Amino acid sequence: LFSTKEFEKAYYYDGDDLGAVWTKEKTTFRLWAPMATEVLLNFYETGNEKDRIESIPMNPDVKGTWYFEKTGDLNGVYYTYSVTVDGNTKEAVDPYAKAVGANGIRGMVIDLDSTDPVGFTQEDKPKLISPTDAIIYELHIRDFSVDRSAGIKNQGKYLAFTEKGAAASSGVKTGLDHLVDLGITHVHLLPSFDFASIDETRLTNKRFNWGYDPENYNVPEGSYSTDPYHGEVRIKEFKQMVQALHENGIRVVMDVVYNHTSASADSNFNKIVPGYYYRMTTDGQFSNASGCGNETASERAMVHKFIVDSVTYWAKEYHVDGFRFDLMGLHDIETMNAVRNELNEIDPAIIVYGEGWTAGESLLPDRERALKANMKALDTGIAAFSDDIRDGIKGSVFEEKETGFISGREGMEETIKFGIVASTKHSQIDYSRVNYSSAPWAAEPTQTITYASAHDNLTLWDKLALSCPKDSEEDRIKMNLLSGAIVFTSQGTPFFQAGEEFLRSKPLDETGTAFDENSYQSPDSINSLKWNRKAEYQEVYDYYKGLIAFRKEHSALRMTKTSDIQENLTFLTGLDPNVVGYTIEHSPNGEHAEALCVIFNANKAEATVKIPAGNWNVYVKGNQAGTKILDTVSGGEVTLEPISAMVLVKEEETKETISTEEIEADREGNHTEAGKEGKTGSNKIFTAIILLASVILSIIGILCIITKYKKK
């Protein structure tokens, strides 16, 4: 019935007034419940007490909706719906609720303007030209600040992102200052909508969850606020977080989970329109391709509408700059393209990406799914994670002992090359030797998320510990650095898990031989960022920071067209096994340098590689990376250290070489790149003034000579 064109025609409601729409004079309520025979609107004084004020019958209205209008200022009043279908009455929260009380069991009428921080509506977002300019840092809100080493007052809260000057006991920057210093462009927040697993009335229990159990899609999670009982607080504090990040040049990505809900039969969706919002098997069971008990039916008109409405609401009301779709492969292509089109109307720079796979067999036909294999049917402004490059770099995430390119596994060169060109078509790649994909799946490099680690599975450092138990810590650090070099010098959009830059680990004990590979509900002791590791592994942090700065400076690493990659990126040939290299020539995508040369050596011995003729400046070498010259070489050949990367640039201008001693001195102070740039900028301004004064004096002198000559 629900999938028929007749049903959609009769009951599809395209209005923009679903939910509670507040004004000071009145509030209107509209609920889509086409199978209901009665709907009551219940009002409460609070969000979780037994204090119902009244229940009022709603009126059946157009296209299966129920409507009621109540006069007066209802701001702060809580409400639910009691919906009767086939003689059964169930109380539900409005799916379009914009505010809720503790644990999200009641919606709340809200004056959204009153939740805006000062200056929020006029704020300027950080500039972003292309998705490939983004550098995404995946972060859980609680992990970020809950550990004592963070030195942050608002532990585990939205407001932690507003605190400046935080530092660990070792003195290293933490929190917001760390993000700014590192140089990332986007913070990807694990689920921050209202989810079910945390009891917001017992936050002293300190329970943890990643949040992939959605309850109320259009409301921030209450446990991250300073007060989950009053619906307006979490809204304002979420906005304060976004505003603070924007003011510091960082955009915000939300991890959204529209593919399933925390409950199935008793979800708010199912209480209101039983069976409609989900894919159901022929015997009446919930289809479960999410692995979480159900999967939503995005191909149905009102589910499609809900997803699009919800995403655009977050973009407009909260100024969210990007959306990562959990199990995007469970959504239909049409819905994902509609999301992209609507976001383009708000801000074309909003990024959209997701997991191009499912967690089981779905009832949605393969050809309609937003899978990695179907990316060419999706808008080029939608990207998918590349499990090809992820597992090519470090080995399968499902086989803890399996090694990858960085840890010496042979035969991974073509997979690494495939990742370098962001899953696009390139004549120098043998696709029969790529680990998972027998053909290019991205139409453009903007469709690929390039990464080696995320919240799922082992951290990169723990993966190396288990897959390379006989290797020294020194060698495993080199592998970690090599992984970072591959990610940040490849085409596509780079992405990495918070803490990878200081070897994040999730040990289960003190032996260092057992690690948590699925910490979705593990305690803070496992999940939180241990900020003192940043001081312990400062060398790794500086390397990542240097790679990010180098990527930002070279637009050739951020090409947006497959044709540009094909015409300008050439892989080096005649290389040893476990060595991959390439050049980018002709200054594509606005690149200021004449050419770049990037080489990866995964061997435990030095590698000698022939490179094109010419004078090259070295910016990445051994354990050093950045925007200052480390060495200069003439074309012919270069020698790479064991398990390392080298990046060279052919430039028209001659730049001053920086010594290793200078780099180490720079590290000791843990100075921010912004501070260095400020000093450099001041020096440049001073020099420019001196030069200008010299020119003016010279002109005056010449004029005097001319005047004297004329008089004679």
N, C-alpha and C positions, 0 to 999 in steps of 0.2 A: 504493500500500500504506500509506504512512505517514499519509495523510490520512483513512483509513477509520475509521469508528467501531469496527470490530472490532479494529483494531490498538490504538487508544487504550484500549479496554476491557481488552484483554489485557495491555497493558504500561505503563499509566499508574501511576507510583509516587508516592504522596502523602506519603511519610514525610519527616521533617525531619532525617535522619541521612546524607544524601548527602555525600561527601567524607570527610575524616579528622576524627574526633571524639576529642579527647584527654582523658584523665584521667591522673593520676599513676600509676595502677595498670595502665592499658591504653589502647590506641588502636584504635578500630574504623574500617574502611575500607569504603565502599560506593560502587560505581560503576554507573550506569545504562548498560548496553550490551546491549540485547536481541538484536542480530544476531550477537554474538560467539560463537565456539565455544571460546575460551580467553582468560583474562586473567591476566597475571602482575603481581604487585606487586613493584616494584624499589625497594630501599633504597640510598641513597648517603650518604657522609659529608659532602659539600659540595654546593653548588648548581650547580657548573659544571665540576668536575674529573672525570677518569676514575677514580672511586673507588667503584665499586659494591660494596656489602656483600653483598647476596644478592638473589635473586629467588624469590618464593613464589607458587605457584598460588592464585588466589582461587576461592571456591566459588560456583557459580551459585545464586541465591536468588530471592526473590519478584519478580514483575512485571518481569522482565528485568534485575534488578540482580545484581551480583557482590559478595560479601562476604568480609571477612577480619578477624579480631580478633587483635591481637598484644599480649601482656602486657609489662609494663615501662614505664618512663617514656621515651617517644620524643620528648619536646620537643626541637626543633632538628634532628631527623633528616629528610633530604630523600627524596622518593619520586616515582616515576612509575608509569604503567601501560603494559604491553605488551599490546595488544589484537589478537586474531586474528579477522578477518572474511573469509570466502570464501578462506581459505588465505593471506591476506596479513596479516603482523604489523607493527604500527606502534607506536612508543613515543609516549605522549602525556602531557601534564600534566593533572591532575585539574581539570575545569571548575569544581569547587567548592573548589579550593585556596584557603586563607585566608592563606597565606604562600608566598613563592617566593625562590629565590636570584637571583644576577645574571642578567639578561636573561630571567628567567622561564621557564627551560627545565626546571626541576624544582619540584614543590611542596615544602612543608615543613610538618611537624607542628608545631603551635604551641600553647603555653599562652597564650591571649589575655589572661587576667587579668594576666599578668606584664608586658604591654606598656602597661598603663594608667598614665598620669601620676598623681601624687599628687592626690587630690581629683576625678579625672575622673568616677568613677561617681556622685558626689554633686553634680555641678555643676548650676547652674540656668541654663537657656537664656534668652537675651534674649526679652522678651515680644513676641508678635505676635498681634493680634486677627484681622486679615483679610489676605488676599493683597494687597489694594489699599493696605495700610499699608506694604508692602515698597518699598524703593528699592534696586534691584539694580545692582551694579557688576561688570561682566564683566572678568575678569582672568586672564592667564596667569601661572602660578607663577614661571616663569623671568623673564619680562618685568619683574615687580614689583621685583626686587632685584638683577639681574645687572649693571646699568650702574653704573659707578664713582660716578656722581653721586648714587646712592641712599644712599651712606654706610653700607651694611649689611654686616655681617661674613659672614653665611651667604648669600652670593650665589647666587641661583637655587634656594634650598632651602626646604623646608617651614618650617624653623626661622627663616627671615627674618621670618615673621609673628609671631614671639614677641619680636622686638627692639623696645624702646622707645627714644626719644630720638634716632632717626636723623635726619640732616639733610643736605641738599645743601650744596655749597660756598658757595652763595648765602645759606644760612641757613634756607631754607624747610624745613618738616617733610616728611619722606618716610616710606615704609613704613607701619607700623601707625598711627603718630601722624597721618599724613595721612588715613588712612581714618576715624579717629575724628573728626578735625577737620572733615572734609567732611560727615559726618553720615549716610552711607549706612547701611542696615540689613542688607543682605545682600551678601556677596562671592560672585560666581559664578565658580568656578574652571574654566577650560578643562580638558579631560580629565586626570584625576590618578590614574586606575586604571592598571594596568601596560600600557603600549603597546609596540609592536614596533620603532619606527623608530630609537630611540636605543640605541647600544651602551653598556650600563652598565659594561663593562669598560674603556672608553676615553673616559672623561668629559673628559679633558684636550683632546680634539679639539673640544670645545665645539659639537657639532652641536645643531641646534635643530629642534623639530617641535611643532606644535600638539597632536598626540596623538590624532588621530581614526583610529587604527589599532589597535584593541583586541587584546590578547593574553590577559591574565588579568583577568577582570572584577572579581574580589573581593579584589584586592590593590592597594595603592598603587604608583604608579610609582617605580622605584628610583633614577632619575637625580636626583630631587628630594631624596633622602635623603643623609646624610653617609656612609653605608656601604651600598651596594647588594648586598654579598655575603652579609650575615647578615640573614635574612628578618625578624627581629624589629625591626630598627632602623627601617626605613621605616614600620612600623606604629605604633611609639611616637611617631615624629616627626610623622606625620600627625595623631595624636591631640593632640599638643602644640600643633600649629597650630590645630586646631579649638578647643581649650580656651582658647588665648590670645585668639582672636577673640571667643569667647563672653564671656570676662571683660571684654572691651571693648565689649560691647553689639552685636556683629555676628554675624549668623547666616551659615551656610555652605551654598552650593549647589554640587552636583557636576554637571558636564556629562557625561552618560552616553550611550554609543554602542552600544546593543544592536541597532541595525538592520543592522550588518554586522560582519565580522571582518577582521583584517589579511590573513590568508591564507584561501584558499578550500578547495581539495582537501586541502591539508596543514594545515589548522587543527586544533586539538585536538578541536573538535566533530566534524569530519568524519573524523578518524582513529578516533574511538570509535564513532560511529554514522553511517557514510557516507550522505550524502544527506538525513538526517532534519532537521537543524537549518536547512536552507536551502530556499528556493523554487527549484525546478528546472524548466527548460523541457521540453517534450515530447521534445526530442532529447537530453536529459540534460545540458544546459549550466546553469551557474549564472545565475539571473535577476539582473539588475544595476540595479535601480532606485535603488540607493544611489550609483551612479557610482564605486564603489570595488571592484568585482569580484564582489560577491555581495549578497544580502539575506537576513536571517534570517526564518524562518517562525514568527512569534509566535503565529499562530493554532493551531499544533500544541501539544498539551497539555504536553509536557515542555519546550518552548521557553517557553511561557507561564509555566510554573512556575519556570523558571530566572530569568526576568526579575523576577518578583515576589519570589522568594527573594533575589536579589542586591540589589535596591533596599532591601528591608526589613533585610537584613544591614547595609548601610552606615548605615541610619538607627539601628539598635540598637547596633551595635558601635562606630561612629565618631561617633555623635550628629550625623550630617549633617542639615541642616534644609531641604533642597530639592533637586530634581532637574530638570535641563533635558534634555529628550530630543532628541537629534540626529535629524533627519529623522523626527519623530514620525509623520508621515503614512504611513510604512512599517509601523507597528504597527497591529494590529487594535484596534478600539474596545473590545472586551471585555477585552483585556489591560490597556489603559490604565486603564479603570475599576476593574479588579481591583487595580492598583497603588495607585490613590487610596484604595480601601476599606481595604486593608491598612495603609497609612500612617496613616489616620485612627485605627486602633487603637493606634498607637504615639504619634503626636503630630499632632492635627488641624491644627496650625499649620505643618506641613511643606508647602512650596509645590511645585507640579508644573506645569511648562510645557514647551513644545517647538515645534519647527518644524512647522507644519501643512501641509507639502508633501513631495514626493518629489523625487529628482534624476533620475528617469526613469520609464518605464512599468513598473508592478509587476504581478505575477500576482495579487495580492490584489485582489478586486473593489472598485471605488470606494466602494460603500456601506458596506464594512467597515473602511475606512481611517480613522485618526485625523487626518483632514484639517481644515483651517480651515473648509471648507464643511460639515463634519459635526460641528461643535462642539456643536450642540444635542443630539447623541446622547451627548456626553461629560459626565461629572460637572462641575458648575459650579466644582469645585475644581481643574480642569485648564485651563490657559490656553494660547493660541497667540500667536506673534508676529504683529503686524499689519504686513504689508508695505504695506498701504494707507497708513497714516500715515507709515511710514518713507520711502517714495518720494514721497508727497505733500509731505513737508517739504522734501526735498533733490533730488528727481529719481531716476530709475531707477538702481539699483545696477549694472545691466548696460549702461547707456549713460553713459559718463563725462562726456560733454558736456551731458547733459540737465539742465536746471534744475528747481527745485521752487518751492513757495510762498515760502520764505524768500529765494530768489534771484530773485524777480520773475516767475515763470512765471504767466501768467494762467489763469483757469478752475479753480484748485485749491481754491477756497473750500469746496465741498461735501465734498471729501476731507478737508480739515482738520476740518470739523465732524463728519464721521464718526469721525475719530480722537478728537476731544474727548469724544464719548459712548461711547468704548471699543467701537466696532463693534456697538452695540446699536441697537434700533429707536427712532427719534425722528421725530415728525411734521414737523419743520422741515427735514429733510434730503431733497434730491432725489437719490435713489440712482442715477438714470440718469447723473449727472455725477460719481459717485465713480470714482476711477481703476481699481480692480480688482474691486470687489464691487458687484453690482447689487442686493444686499439685505443686511440685517444678518445677520452670522453668529454673533455671540455672544449667548447667552441672557441672560447677566448680565455686568456689567463685570469681574467676577473672572476672566473667560475671555480677557481681552485683555492682551497685553504691549505697552506703548506705548514706541516707541523710534525713534531716528534713526540710530544707529550700533552696530555689533557687530564682532567680529573679522573676519568675512567682508568682502570687497570693500574699497574705499577707506575710510580714516578720514573722518570728517565734514569735517575741515579740508582734507584732500587733495581730496576731492570738490568742495569749494567752489573750490579753486585751479584745478582743471581745467575746471569748468563755468562759472566766472566769471573768466576770465583777464584781462579788461579792468577789473575792479573793483579798487579800492584795498584794501589790507590792512585799513584802518579799516572799510570797508563789509563786508568778509568776516567780520570779527570780530562786527559787528552781526548778520550772518546767523546766525553760530554761537550768539550769545546768544539770538536769537529762536527758534532750534530748541530750545534748552534750556528756554525759557519755555513753549513748546507742550507738550513732553513732560511737564514737571513740574506743569503746571496742568490736564492732561487726566485724564479718568477712566481706570480700569484700573490696571495696575501699571507704573510707570516703570522703564526699564532703559537703561543707557548703557555704552559701552566705556570702560575705564580710560584715562585721559589726555585724554578729550574735554574735561575741565574745564580743561586748559591747552593746548588745540589740538594734540593728538598728531598727529604726521606720520611717514610712512614713505618718505622720499625715496630715490630710486635713485641720485641724483647731487647735485651741489651747485648745479645750475641752478634747482632749485625748479619744474621743469616736468614731471618724470617721477616717478611714485610707484608703490610696490608694492601692487597690489590683491589679491594672494593670497600672503601672506607665510608660508604654512604651514611652510615649511622654510628660510626666509631666515635669515641670521645675526643675532646679537644686535645688531649695529650698526644694523639696520633695525627689529627688533621690540622692543627694550628701551624701557622708559619713560625718557625723558630728563628727569630731575627739575629741571634748571635752567630748563626752559621754564616751570615753575610760577612762578618769580620773574619771568621775562620777561613772562608774561601773567597777572600777579596779579589784574588786573581781571576777567578771565574766570573764574578760580578763585573769587573772592569772589562773583561773580554766581551761579555754580552752587551754591555753599555757601548763599547767601541763598535761592535758590529751594527748595532741599531743606528748609531750616528753615521756610520759609513753608508748604510743603506739609504738613509734620508738624503745624503749628499749626492747620491748617484741614481738619477732617474732611469738609467738603462737597466737597473735591477727591478724596475717597477713598470715594465711595458704593459700596455692595455690591449694590444692587438696581436693575435696569433701571427699575422703577416709580418709584423715587425720582428718578432722572434725568429721566424723562418728566414728572413732576409739578413739579419744582423748577428745572430748567435750561432757560432760554429764550434762544434766539439773538436778538441784536439785528438789526433789519431796517433797510433803507434805507442800507446802508453802501456806501462806495466799493469799486470792484474791488480785490482783493488786501488787503482788510481783513475780519477775522472777529472777532466779539465775542459775548459771552454773559453772562448773569447767573445766579446761583444764589440763590434766595430761600427763605424759610420755614425756614431753619436745619436742613436735613436731615442725617441721619447723625450727630446729636449736635453739629453745628456751633454754636459759641458766638456767632458774629457774626450779625447780622440778614440780611446779604446780601453777596455777592461779585460783582464785575464784572471780567471779563477781556477784554482787547482785543489783537489782533495786527495790526500794520501792516507789510506787506511792501513797501510802496512806498518809493521813494527821495525822497519828499516827505512833509511833514507830513500827518497825517490828522486831521480834526475829526469827532468821533463824539458823537452825542447819547446821554446815559445817563439812567437813571431819576432822579427828583427825590430830594433828600435830601442829607445831609452824608456825604461819603465820605473815607476816609483812603487815601492812596496808598502802597503797599508795594513795588511794582515799577514802575520808570520809567527809560527810557534804559538806562544801563549799571549800574544799581543795583537790588538786590533783597535782601529780608530780612524781618525781623519788626519793624523799626522804621519809624515813619511818615516818609516822605520829603516829603509834601505833603498838604494837605487841599483838597478842592474841594466846591462845592455842585452838586447835580444840575442838569443842563441839557446841558452839553457839555464835552468835554475834547479837548485837542489832543495827539496822539502824535507823538513825534520820528520821523524817517524810520527804517525798518527797526528797529522796536522793539516791545516789549510794554508794556502798562500793566495793573496789577492794583490794584483798589480794593476797600476793605472798608467796609461800613456797619456801625458798631458803636454799641452803647448807651453804652459808656463812652468818655470823651474821653481820648485818649492824647497824650503829649508828642511833638511833632515833633522829629526829629533832623535836624541840618543836614548838608549835603554835606561841610563841613569836618570834622565829627565822624566821618563815615563814612570819609573818607580817612585821618584820624589812626588810626582803628581798624585800617585795612588795613596801615598801615606796620609795626605790630608783629607782624602775622600771628598774632594771638591766636586761641586756640581758642574756639569758641562755648561749649564746656563751661566754660572759665575765666570767660567773661563771665557765664554763668548762675550760676556759683558766687559771683561778686561781687554780682550782682543779688540772689541768694538771701540772702546775708549782710546786705545793706542792708534787704531786706524783713523779715528776722528782727529786726534792730535796731529798725526802725520799729515793728514789732508790739509789741516789748517796751515801748517808750516809750508807745505808745497804751494798752497794758494797765495800765501804771503810773499813767497819767493817770486812767484810769477808776477804778482802785482808790482813788486819793487823793480823787477826787470823791465816791465812795460813802462814804468815811470822814468827809469833811466834812459830807455830808448827815446822816449818823447822829449826828454831834456836835450839829448844829443841832436835830435832832428831840429828842435827849436833853435838851438845854438847855431847849427849849420845854416839855417835859413837866415838868421840875423847877419851872419858873416856874408 
